């Protein structure tokens, strides 16, 4: 056992390193990015102990067996901090065999750059412990609003030398480690205290990439691109799931970081698969900058490796069939076509319209008459064309339709069709570039236009009354991807392009046309078609496929200009940056119709939060009643949320 104040030492030549790596997966598995992280570390680790918080299935154990020397499965309590404690207890006296213990976890992707140069540089330093990154001292603790935030090494990677981990202070620290039931407990009781605790007791520390060398106090979050450029071997996952308005406030550009990660040769499918399964789709889309503006000049399609394409189009009104054929003549690659409609007469009209057009790249063509109109284009796709989707004959399916919102004005209906169809198919070069996205990213499950905000009040209410049924559907199908907040990232216009295998969970879900007429939601509204639109990215994500949003150049210009102007107008009265404005509005709560009762409630919530919390249980039934009444009124006036993105 070492004594307090024993001099630090370098990592000896031929020394032995123990790596304790903590894994957590809500599904009880282990993802491939974990294997990749540990494989890259084998040259610098003599023994790897993988600690699993929660359950571990057979497939996950088999994966860990390929890279870990030991596996310890424990209950998911105390986060990775208590997992490290249990691991140290598990190792026991064997720890004396090692010269350094590295405590780390699965909250990062790597190696993006090689581990070796960092280990070599830190091996040569005379320190008791060292970290990969750190966080500067702050005069005010941002987690509590009181006291200071100590300088600290970030706990996702802390390496400790023998002179410290054999000391009485080390044993006392872990023996007296407080319970950590919440994330903030882990931060406040360990993350921010560990460095100061041992530093105050005479143990020296260093950091591989010091925040003092970067323009912000938290480079692991704010300057990940600069860290990578300087040779940092890993990147935290947090920049891809943190609250987007917060990252916006600090001008953190995730898309630039993603491009750097890919440029250094990291297998991107490992990163995208993990993020798609575990991050709210809209948050990921925003943080990683996953909106693609596709130019009308072909740049990204490899014609030597063509993708097989089928177009599944639903035409509920043969008078609108030209909206489909005008897009089909643009397709620059060979494709098959299946059009669904609801009557034999309509089918004949559609068939004639297709035959009358010169569609150069059209292969086989079929018009199907559906036995029911229930579910509109969604039932036509998942039931009427289920055999096509299951056939395995196609790499990609293009889902389009002719319907348009009938409860809105003619201009909105025209814009709806243009926005949905042209953002997917507007020119041969644009479509070729879209296909190139799928060639470049094997894990790309689907692309679709972003939320439509011109002519539609979807923002902030996209779930409408469909969230409850979406949750039930996801629970039944085993989909555990986190739900978006107010408005999901989803093809709410009912059009997308995707891989059939990525849609497997929905394709294999046995359904009948009658299922599309079942009332849902607390007020009896909703239907399966609209629920399915909102669940598509979640179903893709569960299988590890990610989604992207796409626009052509014309619609991107139109949408951005309108959105920027609306944001400017919305920002006139709330104070601060958009982040502060959003937080202020959230604290104020639901505005209702802007009457005296709603305004009073908002005033109390903003200025007397304690009183508001006490009154909330009393006021909640009245608020729900008011919302229900507003929804019924909007529906009666033909402006209900139920027709957002859907034809009635």
C-alpha positions as CSV (number, residue, x, y, z in Angstrom):
1,X,0.0,0.0,0.0
2,X,1.3,3.4,-0.9
3,X,1.4,6.3,1.6
4,X,-0.1,9.8,1.2
5,X,2.2,12.2,-0.7
6,X,4.1,9.5,-2.5
7,X,5.8,11.0,-5.5
8,X,4.0,10.5,-8.8
9,X,5.7,8.4,-11.4
10,X,5.6,7.9,-15.1
11,X,4.0,4.9,-16.7
12,X,6.9,2.4,-16.7
13,X,8.2,0.8,-19.8
14,X,6.5,-2.6,-20.1
15,X,3.9,-1.4,-17.5
16,X,0.5,-3.0,-17.3
17,X,-2.8,-1.1,-17.8
18,X,-6.2,-2.2,-16.6
19,X,-9.2,-0.7,-18.4
20,X,-12.6,-0.6,-16.7
21,X,-15.2,0.2,-19.4
22,X,-18.8,0.7,-18.4
23,X,-21.6,-0.1,-20.9
24,X,-25.3,0.7,-20.6
25,X,-28.0,-0.3,-23.2
26,X,-31.7,0.0,-22.5
27,X,-32.3,-3.0,-24.7
28,X,-29.8,-5.2,-22.8
29,X,-27.5,-5.5,-25.8
30,X,-24.1,-4.1,-26.8
31,X,-23.6,-2.1,-30.0
32,X,-20.8,-2.4,-32.5
33,X,-19.3,1.0,-31.6
34,X,-18.3,-0.5,-28.3
35,X,-16.5,-3.4,-29.9
36,X,-14.7,-0.9,-32.2
37,X,-13.7,1.3,-29.2
38,X,-12.2,-1.6,-27.2
39,X,-10.6,-3.3,-30.2
40,X,-8.6,-0.1,-30.8
41,X,-7.5,-0.1,-27.2
42,X,-6.1,-3.6,-27.1
43,X,-2.5,-2.6,-27.9
44,X,-2.5,-0.3,-24.9
45,X,-4.5,-2.4,-22.4
46,X,-3.3,-5.6,-20.7
47,X,-6.7,-6.4,-19.2
48,X,-10.2,-5.0,-20.1
49,X,-13.0,-5.4,-17.7
50,X,-16.4,-4.6,-19.2
51,X,-19.0,-3.6,-16.7
52,X,-22.6,-3.8,-17.9
53,X,-25.2,-1.7,-16.1
54,X,-28.5,-3.6,-16.3
55,X,-29.1,-6.7,-18.3
56,X,-27.0,-8.4,-21.0
57,X,-28.4,-10.6,-23.7
58,X,-26.6,-13.5,-25.3
59,X,-25.7,-11.5,-28.4
60,X,-24.3,-8.7,-26.4
61,X,-22.2,-11.1,-24.3
62,X,-20.8,-12.7,-27.4
63,X,-19.8,-9.3,-28.8
64,X,-18.1,-8.3,-25.5
65,X,-16.3,-11.7,-25.4
66,X,-14.4,-10.7,-28.5
67,X,-12.8,-7.7,-26.9
68,X,-13.0,-7.9,-23.1
69,X,-11.1,-10.2,-20.8
70,X,-13.8,-10.1,-18.1
71,X,-17.5,-9.1,-18.0
72,X,-19.3,-8.0,-14.9
73,X,-23.0,-7.5,-15.0
74,X,-24.6,-5.4,-12.3
75,X,-27.9,-3.7,-11.5
76,X,-28.3,-0.3,-13.2
77,X,-27.8,1.9,-10.1
78,X,-25.5,4.8,-9.5
79,X,-24.7,5.3,-13.2
80,X,-21.1,4.6,-14.4
81,X,-19.7,5.9,-11.2
82,X,-21.0,3.1,-9.0
83,X,-20.2,0.7,-11.8
84,X,-16.6,1.7,-11.5
85,X,-16.9,1.2,-7.7
86,X,-18.3,-2.3,-8.1
87,X,-15.6,-3.1,-10.7
88,X,-12.8,-2.0,-8.3
89,X,-14.4,-4.2,-5.6
90,X,-14.6,-7.0,-8.1
91,X,-10.9,-6.7,-9.1
92,X,-9.9,-6.5,-5.4
93,X,-6.3,-7.1,-4.5
94,X,-5.5,-8.0,-8.2
95,X,-5.3,-4.3,-8.8
96,X,-1.7,-4.3,-7.4
97,X,-0.7,-6.2,-10.6
98,X,-1.3,-3.1,-12.7
99,X,0.6,0.2,-13.0
100,X,-2.5,2.2,-14.2
101,X,-6.2,1.9,-14.1
102,X,-8.3,3.6,-16.7
103,X,-11.9,4.4,-15.7
104,X,-14.0,5.0,-18.8
105,X,-17.4,4.3,-20.3
106,X,-19.5,4.2,-23.5
107,X,-20.4,7.9,-23.7
108,X,-18.0,8.5,-26.6
109,X,-17.2,7.3,-30.1
110,X,-13.6,6.3,-30.9
111,X,-11.0,5.8,-31.9
112,X,-11.5,8.6,-34.4
113,X,-7.8,9.4,-34.2
114,X,-5.3,6.8,-32.8
115,X,-5.1,6.2,-29.1
116,X,-1.4,5.5,-29.3
117,X,0.1,9.0,-29.5
118,X,-2.0,10.2,-26.5
119,X,-1.0,7.2,-24.3
120,X,2.6,7.8,-25.3
121,X,2.5,11.5,-24.4
122,X,0.7,10.9,-21.1
123,X,2.9,7.9,-20.2
124,X,5.8,10.2,-20.0
125,X,4.3,12.6,-17.5
126,X,5.0,12.3,-13.8
127,X,1.4,12.5,-12.4
128,X,-0.9,10.5,-10.1
129,X,-3.9,10.7,-12.5
130,X,-4.8,12.2,-15.8
131,X,-7.9,12.8,-17.9
132,X,-8.6,13.1,-21.6
133,X,-10.4,16.5,-21.3
134,X,-11.3,18.9,-18.5
135,X,-13.7,21.7,-17.6
136,X,-12.6,25.1,-16.4
137,X,-13.3,26.6,-13.0
138,X,-16.5,28.7,-13.0
139,X,-17.4,31.3,-10.4
140,X,-21.0,30.1,-10.3
141,X,-22.0,26.5,-10.3
142,X,-24.3,26.3,-13.4
143,X,-25.9,23.1,-12.0
144,X,-27.1,24.6,-8.7
145,X,-26.8,28.3,-9.3
146,X,-24.9,28.6,-6.0
147,X,-21.2,28.5,-5.2
148,X,-18.4,27.8,-7.6
149,X,-17.9,25.0,-10.1
150,X,-14.5,23.5,-9.4
151,X,-12.0,22.8,-12.2
152,X,-12.3,19.1,-12.9
153,X,-11.2,16.4,-15.2
154,X,-14.2,14.9,-17.0
155,X,-15.0,11.6,-15.5
156,X,-15.7,9.7,-18.8
157,X,-11.9,9.1,-19.0
158,X,-9.7,9.2,-15.9
159,X,-6.5,7.2,-15.7
160,X,-5.0,6.6,-12.2
161,X,-1.4,5.5,-11.5
162,X,-0.5,2.9,-8.9
163,X,0.9,5.5,-6.4
164,X,-2.7,6.8,-6.0
165,X,-4.9,3.7,-6.4
166,X,-3.1,1.8,-3.7
167,X,-3.3,4.7,-1.2
168,X,-5.6,4.8,1.8
169,X,-7.2,8.0,0.4
170,X,-8.3,6.1,-2.7
171,X,-9.9,3.3,-0.7
172,X,-11.6,5.7,1.6
173,X,-13.0,7.7,-1.4
174,X,-14.7,4.7,-2.9
175,X,-15.8,3.2,0.4
176,X,-17.6,6.4,1.3
177,X,-18.9,7.1,-2.1
178,X,-22.5,8.6,-1.7
179,X,-25.5,7.2,-3.4
180,X,-26.3,8.7,-6.8
181,X,-29.9,8.2,-7.8
182,X,-30.0,11.0,-10.4
183,X,-27.7,12.2,-13.2
184,X,-27.1,15.5,-11.3
185,X,-26.1,13.5,-8.2
186,X,-23.4,11.8,-10.4
187,X,-22.2,15.2,-11.6
188,X,-22.3,17.1,-8.3
189,X,-21.1,14.3,-6.0
190,X,-18.4,12.8,-8.3
191,X,-17.7,14.4,-11.7
192,X,-17.1,17.9,-10.3
193,X,-15.5,16.7,-7.0
194,X,-13.1,13.9,-7.9
195,X,-10.2,16.1,-9.2
196,X,-10.5,18.6,-6.3
197,X,-10.8,15.9,-3.7
198,X,-7.5,14.2,-4.7
199,X,-5.8,17.4,-5.7
200,X,-6.4,18.8,-2.2
201,X,-4.8,15.7,-0.8
202,X,-1.6,16.2,-2.7
203,X,-2.1,14.1,-5.7
204,X,-1.0,15.7,-9.0
205,X,-3.0,15.5,-12.2
206,X,-2.8,16.4,-15.8
207,X,-5.0,16.4,-18.9
208,X,-4.3,15.4,-22.5
209,X,-6.3,18.2,-24.0
210,X,-6.6,21.2,-21.7
211,X,-9.6,23.5,-21.9
212,X,-7.1,26.4,-21.4
213,X,-5.9,25.7,-25.0
214,X,-9.3,26.1,-26.5
215,X,-11.7,29.1,-26.8
216,X,-14.4,27.8,-24.5
217,X,-14.6,26.3,-20.9
218,X,-16.0,23.0,-22.2
219,X,-14.2,22.0,-25.4
220,X,-15.6,18.4,-25.3
221,X,-19.0,19.9,-26.0
222,X,-18.3,23.2,-27.7
223,X,-15.1,22.5,-29.6
224,X,-15.1,18.9,-30.6
225,X,-13.8,19.7,-34.0
226,X,-10.8,21.4,-32.6
227,X,-10.1,18.5,-30.3
228,X,-10.1,16.1,-33.2
229,X,-7.8,18.3,-35.2
230,X,-5.3,18.3,-32.3
231,X,-5.3,14.5,-32.2
232,X,-8.0,13.7,-29.6
233,X,-8.8,10.0,-30.3
234,X,-12.5,10.3,-29.3
235,X,-15.6,12.4,-29.5
236,X,-18.3,12.6,-26.9
237,X,-21.8,11.5,-27.9
238,X,-23.4,14.5,-26.2
239,X,-22.9,17.0,-29.0
240,X,-25.4,14.9,-31.0
241,X,-28.1,14.6,-28.4
242,X,-27.8,17.8,-26.4
243,X,-30.7,20.4,-26.4
244,X,-30.4,22.0,-29.8
245,X,-31.3,25.6,-28.7
246,X,-28.4,25.4,-26.2
247,X,-25.9,24.3,-28.9
248,X,-27.4,27.0,-31.2
249,X,-26.7,29.6,-28.4
250,X,-23.0,28.5,-28.5
251,X,-22.8,28.2,-32.3
252,X,-21.9,24.5,-32.1
253,X,-22.0,23.2,-35.7
254,X,-22.5,19.4,-35.5
255,X,-22.4,18.9,-39.3
256,X,-18.8,20.2,-39.5
257,X,-17.8,17.8,-36.7
258,X,-19.6,14.9,-38.5
259,X,-17.6,15.6,-41.7
260,X,-14.4,15.6,-39.7
261,X,-15.1,12.3,-38.1
262,X,-15.9,10.8,-41.4
263,X,-12.7,12.3,-42.9
264,X,-10.6,10.7,-40.3
265,X,-11.9,7.3,-41.3
266,X,-14.2,6.4,-38.4
267,X,-16.8,3.9,-39.6
268,X,-19.8,6.2,-39.6
269,X,-22.4,3.5,-39.7
270,X,-21.5,2.6,-36.1
271,X,-22.1,6.2,-35.0
272,X,-25.3,6.7,-36.9
273,X,-26.8,3.3,-35.8
274,X,-26.2,4.1,-32.1
275,X,-27.6,7.6,-32.4
276,X,-30.6,6.5,-34.4
277,X,-31.5,4.0,-31.7
278,X,-31.0,6.2,-28.7
279,X,-31.6,9.9,-29.6
280,X,-34.9,11.7,-30.3
281,X,-35.0,11.9,-34.2
282,X,-35.6,15.6,-34.4
283,X,-32.8,16.4,-31.9
284,X,-30.4,14.2,-33.9
285,X,-31.5,15.8,-37.2
286,X,-30.9,19.2,-35.8
287,X,-27.7,18.7,-33.8
288,X,-25.9,16.8,-36.6
289,X,-27.2,19.1,-39.4
290,X,-28.9,16.2,-41.3
291,X,-30.9,18.4,-43.7
292,X,-29.6,17.9,-47.2
293,X,-30.1,20.6,-49.9
294,X,-29.9,18.7,-53.1
295,X,-28.5,20.7,-56.1
296,X,-29.7,20.4,-59.7
297,X,-26.2,19.4,-60.8
298,X,-25.3,15.7,-60.5
299,X,-22.5,15.3,-58.0
300,X,-22.9,12.2,-55.9
301,X,-24.4,9.2,-57.7
302,X,-22.3,6.3,-58.7
303,X,-23.9,5.0,-61.9
304,X,-21.6,2.0,-61.9
305,X,-23.5,0.6,-58.8
306,X,-27.1,1.4,-59.5
307,X,-29.9,1.0,-57.0
308,X,-33.0,-0.9,-57.9
309,X,-36.0,1.4,-57.4
310,X,-39.8,0.9,-57.2
311,X,-42.3,3.7,-57.0
312,X,-45.4,3.0,-55.0
313,X,-47.9,5.7,-55.7
314,X,-51.4,6.2,-54.5
315,X,-53.9,8.0,-56.7
316,X,-57.2,8.7,-54.9
317,X,-58.4,11.0,-57.7
318,X,-57.5,10.3,-61.4
319,X,-57.9,13.9,-62.2
320,X,-54.7,14.5,-60.2
321,X,-52.6,11.7,-61.9
322,X,-50.6,14.3,-63.8
323,X,-49.0,15.3,-60.5
324,X,-47.5,11.8,-60.4
325,X,-46.5,11.4,-64.0
326,X,-44.9,14.9,-64.0
327,X,-42.5,13.5,-61.4
328,X,-42.0,10.1,-63.0
329,X,-40.7,11.5,-66.3
330,X,-38.0,13.2,-64.3
331,X,-36.5,10.0,-62.8
332,X,-33.0,9.4,-64.4
333,X,-32.8,5.7,-63.5
334,X,-34.7,2.6,-64.3
335,X,-37.7,1.9,-62.0
336,X,-40.8,-0.2,-61.6
337,X,-44.2,1.3,-60.8
338,X,-47.2,0.2,-58.8
339,X,-50.1,2.7,-58.6
340,X,-53.0,2.0,-56.2
341,X,-56.5,3.4,-56.5
342,X,-59.9,2.7,-55.1
343,X,-62.1,1.8,-58.1
344,X,-61.9,0.0,-61.4
345,X,-63.0,3.1,-63.3
346,X,-60.3,5.1,-61.6
347,X,-57.7,2.4,-62.3
348,X,-58.5,2.5,-66.1
349,X,-58.1,6.3,-66.1
350,X,-54.8,6.1,-64.3
351,X,-53.6,3.3,-66.6
352,X,-54.4,5.3,-69.7
353,X,-52.7,8.4,-68.3
354,X,-49.5,6.5,-67.7
355,X,-49.6,4.9,-71.1
356,X,-50.1,8.3,-72.7
357,X,-46.9,9.7,-71.2
358,X,-43.4,9.0,-72.4
359,X,-41.7,7.8,-69.3
360,X,-38.3,6.9,-70.5
361,X,-37.0,4.8,-67.6
362,X,-40.2,3.0,-66.7
363,X,-39.8,-0.7,-66.3
364,X,-42.8,-2.8,-65.2
365,X,-46.0,-1.0,-64.5
366,X,-49.1,-2.1,-62.5
367,X,-52.3,-0.4,-61.3
368,X,-54.0,-2.0,-58.4
369,X,-57.6,-1.6,-57.2
370,X,-57.8,-1.6,-53.4
371,X,-60.7,-3.2,-51.5
372,X,-61.0,-0.2,-49.2
373,X,-60.4,3.5,-49.0
374,X,-59.7,3.3,-45.3
375,X,-56.2,4.5,-44.4
376,X,-55.8,6.3,-47.7
377,X,-52.2,6.2,-49.0
378,X,-50.8,4.6,-45.8
379,X,-52.9,1.5,-46.0
380,X,-52.3,1.4,-49.7
381,X,-48.6,1.3,-49.0
382,X,-48.4,-1.1,-46.0
383,X,-51.3,-3.4,-46.9
384,X,-52.0,-3.0,-50.6
385,X,-48.3,-3.2,-51.6
386,X,-47.1,-5.4,-48.8
387,X,-46.0,-8.1,-51.2
388,X,-43.8,-5.6,-53.1
389,X,-42.2,-4.4,-49.8
390,X,-41.5,-7.9,-48.7
391,X,-40.2,-9.2,-52.1
392,X,-36.6,-8.3,-51.6
393,X,-36.4,-7.1,-55.2
394,X,-35.7,-3.5,-54.5
395,X,-33.1,-1.4,-52.8
396,X,-35.3,1.6,-52.5
397,X,-39.0,2.4,-52.5
398,X,-40.4,5.8,-53.4
399,X,-43.7,6.5,-51.6
400,X,-45.7,9.3,-53.2
401,X,-49.4,10.1,-53.6
402,X,-51.8,12.7,-55.1
403,X,-53.9,13.7,-52.0
404,X,-53.9,17.2,-50.8
405,X,-55.6,18.9,-47.8
406,X,-59.2,19.7,-48.7
407,X,-60.0,21.7,-45.6
408,X,-57.5,24.4,-46.6
409,X,-57.4,26.9,-49.4
410,X,-56.5,26.1,-52.9
411,X,-53.1,27.8,-52.6
412,X,-52.2,25.6,-49.6
413,X,-53.2,22.5,-51.4
414,X,-51.1,23.5,-54.4
415,X,-48.1,24.3,-52.2
416,X,-48.5,21.1,-50.2
417,X,-48.2,19.0,-53.4
418,X,-45.3,21.0,-54.7
419,X,-43.5,20.9,-51.4
420,X,-43.8,17.2,-50.8
421,X,-43.2,16.0,-54.4
422,X,-40.6,18.4,-55.6
423,X,-38.4,18.1,-52.6
424,X,-38.2,14.4,-53.4
425,X,-38.2,14.5,-57.2
426,X,-37.6,17.8,-58.9
427,X,-34.9,17.2,-61.6
428,X,-32.8,14.2,-62.9
429,X,-29.7,15.6,-61.2
430,X,-31.4,16.3,-57.9
431,X,-32.9,12.8,-57.8
432,X,-29.5,11.3,-58.7
433,X,-27.9,13.2,-55.8
434,X,-30.6,11.9,-53.5
435,X,-29.9,8.3,-54.6
436,X,-26.2,9.1,-53.9
437,X,-27.1,9.7,-50.2
438,X,-28.2,6.0,-50.0
439,X,-25.1,4.8,-51.8
440,X,-22.9,6.8,-49.4
441,X,-24.7,5.7,-46.2
442,X,-25.7,2.1,-45.9
443,X,-27.5,2.9,-42.7
444,X,-29.7,5.6,-44.2
445,X,-33.2,4.3,-43.8
446,X,-35.3,7.1,-45.3
447,X,-35.4,10.6,-46.5
448,X,-38.3,13.0,-46.5
449,X,-39.1,16.7,-46.6
450,X,-38.8,18.6,-43.3
451,X,-41.9,19.8,-41.5
452,X,-44.0,22.0,-43.7
453,X,-44.6,25.4,-42.0
454,X,-46.0,27.6,-44.8
455,X,-49.8,27.4,-44.7
456,X,-49.7,24.9,-41.8
457,X,-49.6,25.6,-38.0
458,X,-47.7,22.3,-37.3
459,X,-44.9,23.8,-35.3
460,X,-45.3,23.0,-31.6
461,X,-48.2,20.7,-32.1
462,X,-47.2,18.0,-34.6
463,X,-48.1,15.1,-32.3
464,X,-51.6,16.5,-32.0
465,X,-53.9,13.8,-30.5
466,X,-51.8,10.9,-32.0
467,X,-49.0,10.6,-29.5
468,X,-50.9,8.2,-27.2
469,X,-51.6,5.7,-30.0
470,X,-48.1,6.1,-31.3
471,X,-46.8,5.1,-27.8
472,X,-49.0,2.1,-27.8
473,X,-47.9,1.1,-31.2
474,X,-44.2,1.4,-30.4
475,X,-44.6,-0.6,-27.2
476,X,-46.4,-3.3,-29.1
477,X,-43.6,-3.4,-31.8
478,X,-40.8,-3.2,-29.3
479,X,-39.7,0.3,-30.5
480,X,-37.7,2.0,-27.8
481,X,-36.3,5.1,-29.6
482,X,-37.1,8.2,-27.5
483,X,-40.0,10.2,-28.7
484,X,-39.6,13.8,-29.9
485,X,-41.2,16.6,-27.9
486,X,-44.0,18.8,-29.3
487,X,-43.5,17.9,-33.0
488,X,-41.9,14.7,-34.2
489,X,-39.4,14.5,-37.1
490,X,-41.6,12.6,-39.5
491,X,-42.9,12.5,-43.1
492,X,-46.2,14.1,-42.1
493,X,-47.0,14.7,-45.7
494,X,-47.0,10.9,-46.2
495,X,-44.2,10.9,-48.8
496,X,-40.7,9.5,-48.5
497,X,-38.0,7.4,-50.1
498,X,-36.5,4.6,-48.1
499,X,-35.1,1.1,-47.8
500,X,-37.8,-1.6,-47.5
501,X,-35.7,-3.5,-45.0
502,X,-35.5,-0.4,-42.8
503,X,-39.3,-0.4,-42.6
504,X,-39.4,-4.1,-41.5
505,X,-41.1,-3.5,-38.2
506,X,-44.0,-1.7,-39.8
507,X,-44.2,-3.9,-42.9
508,X,-44.4,-7.1,-40.8
509,X,-47.0,-5.6,-38.4
510,X,-50.1,-7.5,-39.4
511,X,-52.9,-5.0,-40.1
512,X,-56.2,-4.9,-41.9
513,X,-58.0,-2.0,-43.6
514,X,-60.5,-2.0,-40.7
515,X,-57.6,-1.1,-38.3
516,X,-57.3,2.3,-40.0
517,X,-60.8,3.4,-38.9
518,X,-60.4,2.7,-35.2
519,X,-60.9,5.9,-33.1
520,X,-57.9,6.7,-30.9
521,X,-56.9,9.3,-28.4
522,X,-58.6,10.6,-25.3
523,X,-61.2,12.5,-27.4
524,X,-61.8,9.7,-29.8
525,X,-60.0,11.3,-32.6
526,X,-57.1,10.1,-34.7
527,X,-56.4,7.2,-37.0
528,X,-53.7,4.7,-37.8
529,X,-52.6,6.4,-41.0
530,X,-51.6,9.6,-39.3
531,X,-50.0,7.6,-36.4
532,X,-47.9,5.6,-38.9
533,X,-46.6,8.8,-40.5
534,X,-45.3,9.9,-37.2
535,X,-43.8,6.5,-36.2
536,X,-41.8,5.9,-39.4
537,X,-38.5,7.4,-38.1
538,X,-38.9,5.6,-34.8
539,X,-39.3,2.3,-36.5
540,X,-36.3,2.9,-38.7
541,X,-34.2,3.9,-35.7
542,X,-35.0,0.8,-33.7
543,X,-33.4,-1.2,-36.4
544,X,-30.4,1.1,-36.4
545,X,-31.3,3.1,-39.5
546,X,-31.2,6.9,-39.5
547,X,-33.3,9.4,-41.3
548,X,-32.4,12.5,-43.2
549,X,-34.5,15.4,-44.4
550,X,-34.1,16.7,-47.9
551,X,-35.1,19.7,-49.9
552,X,-34.3,21.0,-53.4
553,X,-32.7,24.5,-53.7
554,X,-35.9,26.3,-54.7
555,X,-38.0,25.1,-51.7
556,X,-35.0,25.6,-49.3
557,X,-34.9,29.2,-50.3
558,X,-38.6,29.7,-49.9
559,X,-38.8,27.9,-46.6
560,X,-35.8,29.5,-45.0
561,X,-36.9,33.1,-45.9
562,X,-40.3,32.5,-44.4
563,X,-39.0,30.8,-41.3
564,X,-36.5,33.5,-40.6
565,X,-39.1,36.2,-40.9
566,X,-41.5,34.4,-38.6
567,X,-38.7,33.8,-36.1
568,X,-37.9,37.5,-36.2
569,X,-41.5,38.4,-35.4
570,X,-41.8,35.8,-32.7
571,X,-38.7,37.2,-31.0
572,X,-39.9,40.8,-30.7
573,X,-41.3,40.5,-27.1
574,X,-39.5,37.6,-25.3
575,X,-36.1,38.5,-23.8
576,X,-32.7,37.2,-24.7
577,X,-31.3,34.7,-27.2
578,X,-33.7,32.1,-28.7
579,X,-32.6,29.7,-25.9
580,X,-33.7,32.1,-23.2
581,X,-36.8,33.0,-25.1
582,X,-37.8,29.4,-25.4
583,X,-37.1,28.8,-21.7
584,X,-39.1,31.9,-20.8
585,X,-42.1,30.7,-22.8
586,X,-41.9,27.2,-21.4
587,X,-41.9,28.6,-17.9
588,X,-44.9,30.7,-18.7
589,X,-46.8,27.6,-20.0
590,X,-49.8,27.2,-22.3
591,X,-51.3,30.5,-23.4
592,X,-54.7,29.1,-24.4
593,X,-56.8,31.7,-26.3
594,X,-54.9,34.6,-24.5
595,X,-57.8,35.4,-22.1
596,X,-57.5,36.8,-18.7
597,X,-57.4,33.4,-17.0
598,X,-54.6,32.1,-19.2
599,X,-52.6,35.4,-18.8
600,X,-53.0,35.3,-15.0
601,X,-51.8,31.7,-14.9
602,X,-48.8,32.6,-17.0
603,X,-48.0,35.6,-14.8
604,X,-48.1,33.4,-11.7
605,X,-45.9,30.7,-13.3
606,X,-43.3,33.2,-14.3
607,X,-43.2,35.4,-11.1
608,X,-44.5,33.1,-8.4
609,X,-43.4,29.5,-9.4
610,X,-43.8,28.1,-5.9
611,X,-47.4,29.2,-5.7
612,X,-48.0,28.0,-9.3
613,X,-46.7,24.5,-8.4
614,X,-49.1,24.3,-5.4
615,X,-52.0,25.4,-7.5
616,X,-51.2,23.2,-10.5
617,X,-53.1,20.1,-9.3
618,X,-56.2,22.2,-8.8
619,X,-55.9,24.1,-12.1
620,X,-54.9,21.1,-14.3
621,X,-58.5,19.7,-14.9
622,X,-59.7,23.1,-16.0
623,X,-56.7,23.6,-18.3
624,X,-57.3,20.2,-19.9
625,X,-61.0,21.0,-20.3
626,X,-60.1,24.3,-22.0
627,X,-57.7,22.6,-24.4
628,X,-60.3,20.0,-25.2
629,X,-62.8,22.8,-26.0
630,X,-60.3,24.6,-28.2
631,X,-59.6,21.5,-30.1
632,X,-63.3,20.8,-30.7
633,X,-63.8,24.4,-31.8
634,X,-60.9,24.3,-34.2
635,X,-62.1,21.0,-35.7
636,X,-65.7,22.4,-36.1
637,X,-64.2,25.4,-38.0
638,X,-62.2,23.1,-40.2
639,X,-58.9,24.0,-38.8
640,X,-58.3,21.1,-36.4
641,X,-55.0,19.6,-35.9
642,X,-56.3,16.4,-37.4
643,X,-55.8,17.5,-40.9
644,X,-52.2,18.7,-40.5
645,X,-50.4,17.1,-43.5
646,X,-53.4,15.0,-44.4
647,X,-56.2,15.2,-46.9
648,X,-59.7,14.9,-45.4
